[in-house]
Amino acid sequence: MTQSKEMKQKKQSKEAGFTLMELMVVIVILGILASIVVPRFLDEPHKARVVKVKMQIQGFSTAAKRFYLDNGYYPSTEQGLQALVNKPTTGRVPKQFPKNGYIGKIPKDPWDNDYVYISPGSHESFDIISFGADGEEGGIDDGSDIQSWNLE
């Protein structure tokens, strides 16, 4: 009777574990899944930065349009986006300017670069540009420029 118990225990212990081949198959499957999933997550921070830039540019554009409605012209290139925060003292000085400005502050883009403001613009009444991750005009992929006239 004790011999049959020992045999049952040995048989159960052989069935309880994984073979080396099964473990290797699982590791290969996990590797394949990781190679598919990880690149998608790695690109998410860049996409979030692009969305943030687009939202900020839209906010600047709205503020500039409000400036125009109040004063009949857009801030000049020299006055820049800062003319939406503080009343300009150089160039054309606006006659109507809200006590707290049109926008609270002009942040840098998510790559810590200044936005470029041009008025009159080449594409619209004013152009607002972020040069993207590379901080230089032009570029491809992560370094692509994000422009007020080309927001999608």
C-alpha positions in Angstrom: 0.0 0.0 0.0 2.8 2.4 0.7 4.4 1.6 -2.6 1.3 2.7 -4.5 1.2 5.9 -2.6 4.9 6.6 -3.5 4.2 5.9 -7.2 1.2 8.2 -7.2 3.2 11.0 -5.6 6.1 10.6 -8.2 3.5 10.6 -11.0 1.9 13.7 -9.7 5.2 15.5 -9.2 6.1 14.8 -12.9 2.8 16.3 -14.1 2.9 19.3 -11.8 5.8 21.3 -13.4 6.5 22.8 -16.8 8.9 21.3 -19.2 11.8 23.4 -20.6 10.2 23.4 -24.0 6.9 24.8 -22.6 8.8 27.6 -20.8 10.7 28.5 -23.9 7.5 28.7 -25.9 5.9 31.0 -23.3 9.1 33.2 -23.3 9.0 33.5 -27.1 5.3 34.4 -27.1 5.9 37.1 -24.5 8.8 38.4 -26.5 6.7 38.7 -29.6 3.9 40.4 -27.7 6.4 42.9 -26.2 7.9 43.7 -29.5 4.4 44.6 -30.8 3.1 46.5 -27.7 6.1 48.3 -26.4 6.7 50.5 -29.5 3.1 51.7 -29.3 3.5 52.9 -25.7 6.9 54.5 -26.4 5.3 56.7 -29.0 2.5 57.9 -26.6 4.6 60.7 -24.9 5.3 62.3 -28.3 1.7 62.1 -29.3 0.7 63.7 -26.0 3.2 66.6 -26.6 1.8 67.2 -30.1 -1.8 67.3 -28.8 -0.6 69.8 -26.1 1.1 72.0 -28.7 -2.0 72.0 -30.9 -4.2 73.0 -28.0 -1.9 75.8 -26.9 -1.7 77.1 -30.5 -5.5 77.1 -30.7 -5.6 79.0 -27.4 -3.1 81.6 -28.6 -5.1 81.9 -31.9 -8.3 82.6 -30.0 -6.6 85.2 -27.8 -5.1 86.9 -30.9 -8.5 87.0 -32.5 -10.0 88.6 -29.4 -7.2 91.2 -29.5 -8.1 91.9 -33.1 -11.8 92.3 -32.3 -11.0 94.8 -29.6 -8.3 96.8 -31.5 -8.8 96.2 -35.3 -5.3 94.7 -35.8 -3.2 91.7 -34.6 -0.1 92.2 -32.5 3.0 92.7 -34.6 5.8 90.2 -35.0 7.9 92.4 -32.8 5.3 92.5 -30.0 4.9 88.7 -30.3 2.6 86.5 -28.3 3.6 88.4 -25.2 1.3 91.2 -26.4 -1.6 88.9 -25.4 -0.4 88.8 -21.8 0.8 92.4 -21.2 -0.3 95.5 -23.0 2.4 96.4 -25.5 4.3 99.6 -25.0 6.1 99.6 -28.4 4.7 99.7 -31.9 1.0 100.2 -32.1 -0.3 100.4 -28.6 -3.8 98.9 -28.3 -6.5 101.3 -27.1 -8.5 98.5 -25.5 -6.7 95.9 -23.4 -8.3 93.8 -20.7 -6.9 94.3 -17.2 -5.7 90.7 -17.0 -4.7 90.4 -20.7 -6.1 88.0 -23.2 -4.3 85.0 -21.9 -2.5 84.3 -18.6 1.0 83.4 -19.8 2.8 82.2 -22.9 4.4 78.9 -22.0 7.2 77.2 -23.9 6.3 74.3 -26.0 6.6 70.8 -24.5 10.2 70.5 -25.8 11.1 73.7 -23.9 11.3 75.9 -27.0 9.6 79.3 -27.6 6.7 79.5 -30.0 7.3 81.6 -33.1 4.7 84.3 -33.9 4.6 86.1 -37.2 2.1 88.8 -38.1 1.2 89.3 -40.9 1.7 85.6 -41.5 2.5 83.9 -44.8 -0.5 81.6 -44.5 -3.1 83.5 -42.4 -3.4 86.9 -40.7 -0.8 85.5 -38.2 1.2 82.3 -38.1 2.1 80.5 -34.9 4.7 77.7 -35.1 6.3 75.2 -32.8 9.5 73.7 -34.3 8.9 70.3 -32.6 11.3 68.1 -30.8 14.4 69.2 -32.8 13.7 72.9 -32.1 14.6 73.7 -35.7 12.6 74.8 -38.7 11.5 71.9 -40.9 12.2 68.3 -39.8 10.4 65.0 -40.1 8.7 62.6 -37.7 9.2 63.8 -34.0 11.1 66.9 -35.3 8.2 68.0 -37.5 7.0 71.6 -37.2 3.4 72.2 -35.9 1.8 75.2 -37.5 -1.4 77.2 -36.7 -2.6 76.9 -40.3 -2.0 73.2 -40.5 -3.7 71.8 -37.3 -5.6 68.6 -37.9 
